[in-house]
Amino acid sequence: MTPAYNESKNLPLLYERLASVLNSLEIDWEWIVVDDHSADATFVTVAELAQRDPRVRAVRFARNFGSHTAITCGLHMAHGDCAAIMAADLQDPPETLPELLGAWQGGSQVVWAVRGKREGETLSTRGFARLYYWLMRRLIGIREMPATGADFFLVDRRVLDAFRQFGEANVSILALITWMGFRQSAITYEKQARVHGQSGWTLRKKLKLVVDSVTSFSYQPIRLMSYAGFAVALAGFIYAIIVVINSVHGNPVQGWSSLMVVILVVGGMQMVMMGVLGEYIWRSLDESRRRPRYLIERDTLDLR
């Protein structure tokens, strides 16, 4: 299964490599491509492949819903005994699939392809990824998550069926599958450089992923707000006692600047706390609406 956004040049190359690898294994397979409302000919390209090979299927979203929603759609549509998620940019080599299948046949229900080296990526991208996975493992508490990240993975039929029970819209799919448990293992591979195009994984999307991951699996931000509020209240109480004592002894506290600093610091903390609460409340509201997680505009099955 492959989520795709503006990948019309990469998909034919990926298909050739996938077909070569999977045909050599002599297994029944299907390739599902979820077009996240691309601006190029992504859907047309896969539709042409589907006309030649009935094992290929593509759907196109009615609007851009994001890569994690595209992955969700693909997992919902998968019919096999297992399903592998692979990006369309050829950074995840299809030649790794036999090793994933071997680990699955050995009894693993979730197999992560853990990044060894990352070719063609900037220092900031690698740094952000390490920070994100450190945050998830150390602060959020999902210690089973691979330390260097894994965008490429395989899941068993039982995991797919269990995944269908979750209806959350604002969540990291990788974190959710890790949290679900089951028998998990990992292999190591080298993430390759992109062949065509450029990544649509913008800083805004990365920051949203961080917020979604934290709010979905941890209440630590709210707990820290409570601690901070208690500390500020205690400091204010102590400061009030000092002011009263000094006034009794004829030494009233002087300084408009110090008062303004206290007001600005406390006011800033309150605004940050309100923002954190707002993130949790908004996500609760969004989930309560029960809107469809995705809408399909076109399906290659309708073209056959």
GIBELPE-V982571 format. One record per pair of residues at least 24 apart in sequence whose ideal C-beta (glycine too) atoms are under 7 Angstrom apart, sorted by the first residue. I is the first residue (numbers start at 0). J is the second residue. Records with the same first field share a line. If there is no record, write none. Layout:
I=J / J
This chain:
0=31 / 73 / 74 / 77 / 82 / 83 / 84
1=32 / 85 / 86 / 87
2=33 / 35 / 66 / 69 / 70 / 73
3=32 / 33 / 34 / 35 / 37 / 41 / 87
4=35 / 37 / 199
5=37 / 38 / 39 / 41 / 196 / 199
6=41 / 87 / 88 / 196
7=39 / 40 / 41 / 44
8=195 / 196
9=87 / 88 / 89 / 194 / 195 / 196
10=41 / 44 / 45 / 87
11=44 / 48
12=89 / 194
13=87 / 89 / 93
14=48
16=93
17=93
20=93 / 94 / 96 / 97
21=96
24=97
28=54
29=54 / 56 / 78 / 79
30=54 / 55
31=56 / 73 / 76 / 77
32=57
33=58 / 69 / 72 / 73
34=58 / 59 / 60
35=60 / 63 / 64 / 65 / 66 / 69
36=60 / 61 / 62 / 63
42=297
45=299
46=299 / 302
49=299
56=299 / 300
57=299
58=295 / 297 / 298
59=296 / 297
60=293 / 294 / 295 / 296
61=294 / 295 / 296
64=293
67=171 / 172
68=292 / 293
70=172
71=172 / 292
72=293
74=159 / 162
75=163
77=159
80=156
81=153 / 154 / 155 / 156
82=153 / 154 / 159
83=153
84=151 / 152
85=151
86=150
88=193 / 194 / 196
89=191 / 193 / 194
90=190 / 191 / 192 / 193
91=150 / 151 / 190
92=188 / 191
95=151 / 188
98=186
99=153 / 186
102=184 / 186
103=153 / 155
106=182
107=182 / 183 / 184
108=155 / 157 / 158 / 181 / 182
109=152 / 154 / 158 / 176 / 181 / 183
110=152 / 153 / 184 / 185 / 186
111=145 / 149 / 152 / 183 / 185
112=149 / 151 / 152 / 186 / 188
113=145 / 147 / 149 / 185 / 186 / 187
114=147 / 148 / 149 / 190
115=187 / 188 / 189
116=189 / 190
117=190
118=189 / 190 / 191 / 192
119=192 / 193
127=205
131=209
135=174 / 212
138=219
139=212 / 213 / 216 / 217
140=217
141=174 / 177 / 178 / 216
143=177 / 183
144=174 / 177
145=185
149=173
167=215 / 286
168=285 / 286 / 292
169=211 / 215 / 282 / 285
170=211 / 215
171=208 / 211 / 212 / 215
174=212 / 216
178=216
210=278
214=278 / 279 / 282
220=275
221=275 / 279
224=272 / 275
227=268
231=265 / 268
